[in-house]
Amino acid sequence: MTKPSDVFTLKNSNNVEVAFIARGGQIVSIKVPNAQGEVADVVIGYETVEEALAGDAYYGALCGRYANRIVKGQFELNGEQFQLDVNNGPNHLHGGVDGFNLRVWDVEAITLPKFAQAYQLTLVSPNGDQKYPGELTVKVVYGLTNDNEFVIEYDAASTKDTIINLTSHAYFNLEGAGTGTIADHQLTINADKFTPIDGEIGTVTGEIADVKETAMDFVTGKAINEALVADCPQVKLVDGIDHNFVINGFDGTLKLAARLEHAASGRAMEVYTDQPGIQMYTGSHFDGSEKGKLGAPIEKWAGLAMETQIFPDSPNKENFPNAVLKAGEKYTHTCVYKFI
């Protein structure tokens, strides 16, 4: 069995390197060269494993059973009411007070032809764990290709009908962690619509709104700072962006969800997923009180989380994608972070 501090590393032929620990499957670094061969660690976090274990456990971690928010921590399934832990204002977030980000995953190296290197992470969540129904067995593959694709493949099955929404919570800064904010990054999102949030509810209302003529319009790409400084009620609610975007053309196959670019460093990345949504979060709660990589404080907007997933509060919104996993059926989810 693995220990929380065990470190695993994926490398490919292009000097791309992904390192993670067993606690939470937490990605502690992704090192990516630019065209000149200059390598930077492009995920926000800490200098040491010890600091990672003691610090913010969401950085780079796997989140579940239900990533994002469920209003009041309540949902109904098969006529039965469930009350989950409330750990984010009035709502349930990322599995509650004992989410998958805090669990020690069993990790083993595996060989798959499409990957330069790969690991499989396994976790069994007992019936009633986090107050969800069903024993849930989760397998996650972290794979790195020689095309500079870091691939996350999720697979889960439950002994009872349940709800599920898994994601990865890495924050990206293509200039390099500890070098500044993502305000000057160019962001393109393949989404004509988003799900607005309400300050009193603390998350989505159930509305699906057009991004056109709002700060959430990244369809043709723009500097993130344009949205951060916009006179927009949605931006002001969270001092930035913490919103779910509705990926165009969702049909359960891999789609381009977003592209992030940083001109000065020459790095870019694309995000592909077979999920219906992507949560963009600009790290507005970072306040500089924690020291991160390069010894620099982790400041507001230091990184961008791009979390592929089902929509927030889907179990309570009939017009949102289905988040129910039937007993004996399979939940699958693929996310690809491709570095360019």
C-alpha positions as CSV (number, residue, x, y, z in Angstrom):
1,M,0.0,0.0,0.0
2,T,1.1,3.5,-0.7
3,K,1.9,6.2,1.9
4,P,0.5,9.7,1.7
5,S,4.0,11.2,0.9
6,D,4.9,8.7,-1.8
7,V,5.9,10.5,-5.0
8,F,5.3,9.2,-8.5
9,T,6.7,10.8,-11.7
10,L,5.7,10.6,-15.3
11,K,8.2,11.6,-18.0
12,N,8.2,11.6,-21.8
13,S,10.7,12.1,-24.6
14,N,10.2,15.9,-24.7
15,N,11.3,16.7,-21.1
16,V,7.7,17.1,-19.9
17,E,7.4,15.7,-16.4
18,V,4.4,15.2,-14.1
19,A,4.8,14.4,-10.4
20,F,2.1,13.5,-8.0
21,I,1.7,12.1,-4.5
22,A,-0.6,9.3,-3.2
23,R,-2.6,11.6,-0.9
24,G,-5.4,12.9,-3.1
25,G,-3.5,11.8,-6.2
26,Q,-2.3,15.4,-5.8
27,I,-0.3,16.8,-8.8
28,V,2.6,18.6,-7.2
29,S,4.4,19.7,-10.4
30,I,4.1,19.7,-14.1
31,K,7.3,20.8,-15.8
32,V,7.0,21.9,-19.4
33,P,9.7,23.3,-21.7
34,N,9.0,26.2,-24.1
35,A,10.3,26.4,-27.7
36,Q,13.7,27.5,-26.4
37,G,13.9,24.5,-24.1
38,E,13.4,26.6,-20.9
39,V,11.5,24.5,-18.4
40,A,9.0,25.9,-15.9
41,D,6.7,24.2,-13.4
42,V,3.3,25.3,-14.6
43,V,1.1,24.3,-11.6
44,I,0.6,26.3,-8.4
45,G,1.6,24.6,-5.2
46,Y,4.5,24.1,-2.8
47,E,8.2,23.5,-3.0
48,T,8.2,20.3,-0.9
49,V,6.0,17.3,-0.3
50,E,5.9,18.1,3.4
51,E,4.5,21.5,2.6
52,A,1.9,20.0,0.2
53,L,0.7,17.6,2.9
54,A,0.4,20.4,5.4
55,G,-1.1,23.0,2.9
56,D,-4.1,23.4,0.7
57,A,-5.2,19.9,-0.1
58,Y,-7.2,20.9,-3.2
59,Y,-4.1,21.9,-5.1
60,G,-3.8,19.5,-8.0
61,A,-5.9,16.9,-6.2
62,L,-8.7,14.5,-7.3
63,C,-12.1,15.7,-6.0
64,G,-15.2,13.6,-5.3
65,R,-17.5,12.0,-4.7
66,Y,-19.2,15.1,-6.1
67,A,-16.9,17.8,-7.4
68,N,-18.2,21.3,-7.2
69,R,-21.2,22.3,-5.2
70,I,-24.5,20.8,-4.2
71,V,-27.0,23.3,-2.8
72,K,-27.5,22.8,1.0
73,G,-25.8,19.4,0.6
74,Q,-29.2,17.9,-0.2
75,F,-30.4,15.7,-3.1
76,E,-33.1,13.2,-3.7
77,L,-32.5,9.8,-5.4
78,N,-35.1,7.1,-6.0
79,G,-37.5,8.9,-3.6
80,E,-35.0,9.0,-0.8
81,Q,-33.6,12.3,0.7
82,F,-29.9,12.6,1.4
83,Q,-28.2,15.2,3.5
84,L,-24.4,15.6,2.9
85,D,-21.9,17.6,4.9
86,V,-22.0,21.3,4.3
87,N,-18.5,22.7,4.0
88,N,-18.7,25.7,1.7
89,G,-21.0,28.3,3.1
90,P,-24.5,26.8,2.8
91,N,-23.3,24.1,0.4
92,H,-21.5,20.8,-0.1
93,L,-18.3,21.1,-2.0
94,H,-15.9,18.5,-3.5
95,G,-17.1,15.6,-1.3
96,G,-17.4,17.5,1.9
97,V,-15.0,17.6,4.9
98,D,-13.4,14.3,4.0
99,G,-13.2,14.4,0.2
100,F,-11.2,12.2,-2.1
101,N,-8.5,14.9,-2.1
102,L,-7.7,13.8,1.5
103,R,-7.6,10.0,0.8
104,V,-4.5,8.0,0.2
105,W,-4.9,6.3,-3.2
106,D,-3.4,3.0,-4.0
107,V,-1.0,3.6,-6.9
108,E,0.7,1.2,-9.3
109,A,2.6,1.6,-12.5
110,I,0.9,0.3,-15.6
111,T,1.9,-0.1,-19.2
112,L,-0.4,1.1,-22.0
113,P,0.8,1.6,-25.6
114,K,-0.6,5.1,-26.0
115,F,1.4,6.4,-23.0
116,A,5.1,7.0,-22.5
117,Q,4.4,6.3,-18.8
118,A,1.2,5.7,-16.8
119,Y,0.0,5.0,-13.3
120,Q,-3.3,3.7,-12.0
121,L,-4.8,5.1,-8.8
122,T,-7.5,3.1,-7.0
123,L,-9.8,4.0,-4.2
124,V,-12.7,2.2,-2.6
125,S,-15.3,4.5,-0.9
126,P,-17.6,2.4,1.4
127,N,-21.3,2.6,1.3
128,G,-22.4,5.7,3.3
129,D,-19.0,7.3,2.9
130,Q,-19.4,11.1,2.8
131,K,-23.1,10.2,3.4
132,Y,-23.5,9.0,-0.2
133,P,-25.2,5.7,-1.1
134,G,-23.3,2.7,-2.5
135,E,-19.8,1.3,-2.2
136,L,-17.9,3.2,-5.0
137,T,-14.8,1.8,-6.6
138,V,-12.8,4.4,-8.4
139,K,-9.9,3.8,-10.8
140,V,-8.0,6.8,-12.3
141,V,-5.3,6.5,-14.9
142,Y,-2.7,9.3,-15.1
143,G,-0.9,8.9,-18.4
144,L,1.6,11.0,-20.3
145,T,2.1,10.8,-24.1
146,N,5.0,11.7,-26.2
147,D,2.7,14.3,-27.8
148,N,2.8,16.2,-24.5
149,E,-0.7,15.2,-23.4
150,F,-1.3,14.6,-19.7
151,V,-4.4,12.4,-19.8
152,I,-6.6,11.7,-16.8
153,E,-9.1,8.8,-17.3
154,Y,-11.7,8.1,-14.6
155,D,-13.7,4.9,-14.2
156,A,-16.1,4.2,-11.3
157,A,-18.8,1.7,-10.4
158,S,-21.2,1.6,-7.4
159,T,-23.1,-1.2,-5.6
160,K,-26.1,1.1,-5.3
161,D,-27.6,4.0,-7.4
162,T,-25.7,7.1,-6.4
163,I,-24.5,10.4,-7.8
164,I,-21.0,11.1,-9.0
165,N,-18.9,13.9,-10.4
166,L,-15.1,13.6,-10.4
167,T,-12.5,16.2,-11.4
168,S,-8.9,17.3,-11.0
169,H,-8.1,20.6,-9.3
170,A,-4.8,21.8,-10.6
171,Y,-4.2,25.5,-11.0
172,F,-2.1,26.4,-14.1
173,N,0.2,29.3,-14.8
174,L,2.1,28.9,-18.0
175,E,4.7,31.5,-17.2
176,G,5.6,29.3,-14.2
177,A,4.3,29.0,-10.6
178,G,5.6,31.8,-8.4
179,T,6.2,34.2,-11.3
180,G,3.0,36.3,-11.1
181,T,-0.7,36.0,-12.0
182,I,-2.6,34.6,-14.9
183,A,-4.1,38.0,-15.7
184,D,-2.0,38.4,-18.9
185,H,-2.8,34.8,-20.2
186,Q,-5.0,34.5,-23.2
187,L,-8.0,32.2,-22.7
188,T,-10.4,30.8,-25.2
189,I,-13.4,28.7,-24.1
190,N,-15.4,26.6,-26.5
191,A,-18.7,27.6,-24.8
192,D,-21.5,29.9,-26.0
193,K,-23.2,29.5,-22.6
194,F,-22.5,29.4,-18.9
195,T,-24.4,28.7,-15.7
196,P,-24.7,32.0,-13.7
197,I,-24.3,31.9,-9.9
198,D,-26.3,33.6,-7.2
199,G,-24.7,35.2,-4.1
200,E,-27.4,34.0,-1.7
201,I,-27.4,30.4,-3.0
202,G,-23.6,30.4,-3.3
203,T,-23.6,28.6,-6.6
204,V,-25.7,28.1,-9.7
205,T,-29.4,29.0,-10.0
206,G,-30.3,26.5,-12.8
207,E,-30.2,29.1,-15.5
208,I,-28.2,28.5,-18.6
209,A,-27.2,31.9,-20.0
210,D,-25.5,33.2,-23.2
211,V,-22.0,34.4,-22.7
212,K,-22.4,37.0,-25.5
213,E,-22.1,40.6,-24.3
214,T,-20.9,39.4,-20.8
215,A,-17.5,39.2,-19.2
216,M,-17.8,35.4,-19.6
217,D,-17.5,35.6,-23.4
218,F,-14.2,33.8,-24.2
219,V,-15.4,32.3,-27.4
220,T,-12.9,34.1,-29.6
221,G,-10.2,34.4,-26.9
222,K,-9.1,37.4,-24.8
223,A,-6.8,38.2,-21.9
224,I,-8.2,36.9,-18.6
225,N,-7.6,40.4,-17.1
226,E,-10.4,41.7,-19.4
227,A,-12.8,39.7,-17.4
228,L,-11.2,40.2,-14.0
229,V,-11.6,44.0,-14.2
230,A,-15.0,44.0,-15.9
231,D,-17.9,45.8,-14.4
232,C,-19.9,42.6,-14.2
233,P,-22.1,41.4,-11.3
234,Q,-21.0,37.8,-11.9
235,V,-17.3,38.7,-11.7
236,K,-17.9,40.9,-8.6
237,L,-19.7,38.0,-6.8
238,V,-16.4,36.0,-6.6
239,D,-13.8,38.7,-7.4
240,G,-12.9,36.9,-10.6
241,I,-14.2,33.8,-12.3
242,D,-15.6,30.7,-10.6
243,H,-18.1,29.6,-13.1
244,N,-19.1,26.5,-15.1
245,F,-19.1,26.8,-18.8
246,V,-21.3,24.7,-21.1
247,I,-19.0,23.1,-23.7
248,N,-20.3,23.4,-27.2
249,G,-21.5,20.3,-29.0
250,F,-21.4,18.0,-26.0
251,D,-22.2,14.4,-27.1
252,G,-20.0,12.3,-24.8
253,T,-17.0,12.3,-27.1
254,L,-13.7,14.2,-26.6
255,K,-14.2,17.9,-27.4
256,L,-11.8,20.9,-27.2
257,A,-13.0,22.7,-24.1
258,A,-10.4,25.5,-23.7
259,R,-7.1,26.9,-24.8
260,L,-4.7,28.8,-22.5
261,E,-1.7,30.8,-23.9
262,H,1.1,32.9,-22.5
263,A,2.8,34.8,-25.2
264,A,5.9,35.9,-23.3
265,S,6.9,32.4,-22.3
266,G,5.8,30.8,-25.5
267,R,3.8,28.2,-23.8
268,A,0.2,27.1,-24.5
269,M,-2.1,24.3,-23.5
270,E,-5.4,22.9,-24.6
271,V,-8.0,21.1,-22.6
272,Y,-10.1,18.3,-24.1
273,T,-12.9,16.4,-22.3
274,D,-16.0,14.2,-22.9
275,Q,-17.8,15.9,-20.0
276,P,-20.5,18.6,-20.6
277,G,-18.9,21.4,-18.5
278,I,-15.7,23.0,-17.4
279,Q,-15.3,25.0,-14.2
280,M,-13.0,28.0,-14.6
281,Y,-11.6,29.3,-11.3
282,T,-9.1,32.1,-11.1
283,G,-8.0,31.5,-7.5
284,S,-9.6,34.6,-6.0
285,H,-9.2,33.3,-2.5
286,F,-5.4,33.2,-2.6
287,D,-4.3,36.1,-0.4
288,G,-0.5,35.8,-0.3
289,S,-0.4,34.4,3.2
290,E,1.0,31.1,1.9
291,K,4.5,30.6,0.5
292,G,4.6,28.6,-2.7
293,K,7.1,27.7,-5.4
294,L,10.2,29.8,-5.9
295,G,9.5,31.1,-2.4
296,A,6.9,33.4,-3.7
297,P,3.6,34.1,-1.9
298,I,0.6,32.5,-3.6
299,E,-1.3,35.6,-4.6
300,K,-4.8,36.3,-5.9
301,W,-5.2,35.0,-9.5
302,A,-1.9,33.1,-9.3
303,G,-3.3,30.3,-11.3
304,L,-6.3,29.1,-13.3
305,A,-8.2,25.9,-12.4
306,M,-9.8,24.2,-15.4
307,E,-12.0,21.4,-14.0
308,T,-13.8,19.2,-16.5
309,Q,-17.0,17.9,-15.0
310,I,-20.8,17.7,-14.9
311,F,-22.5,20.9,-13.9
312,P,-22.7,22.1,-10.3
313,D,-25.8,21.0,-8.4
314,S,-26.9,18.8,-11.3
315,P,-28.7,16.3,-9.0
316,N,-31.2,19.1,-8.1
317,K,-31.6,20.7,-11.6
318,E,-33.7,18.8,-14.1
319,N,-32.4,20.8,-17.0
320,F,-28.8,20.0,-16.2
321,P,-26.9,16.9,-17.3
322,N,-27.6,13.7,-15.4
323,A,-25.2,12.9,-12.6
324,V,-26.8,9.6,-11.5
325,L,-24.7,6.5,-11.6
326,K,-26.8,3.4,-11.6
327,A,-25.7,0.3,-9.7
328,G,-23.6,-2.0,-11.9
329,E,-23.1,0.7,-14.6
330,K,-19.9,2.5,-15.3
331,Y,-19.0,6.2,-14.9
332,T,-16.2,7.2,-17.2
333,H,-14.6,10.6,-17.8
334,T,-11.6,11.6,-19.8
335,C,-9.7,14.9,-19.5
336,V,-6.6,15.8,-21.6
337,Y,-4.3,18.6,-20.8
338,K,-2.1,19.1,-23.9
339,F,1.0,21.3,-23.7
340,I,2.0,23.0,-26.9
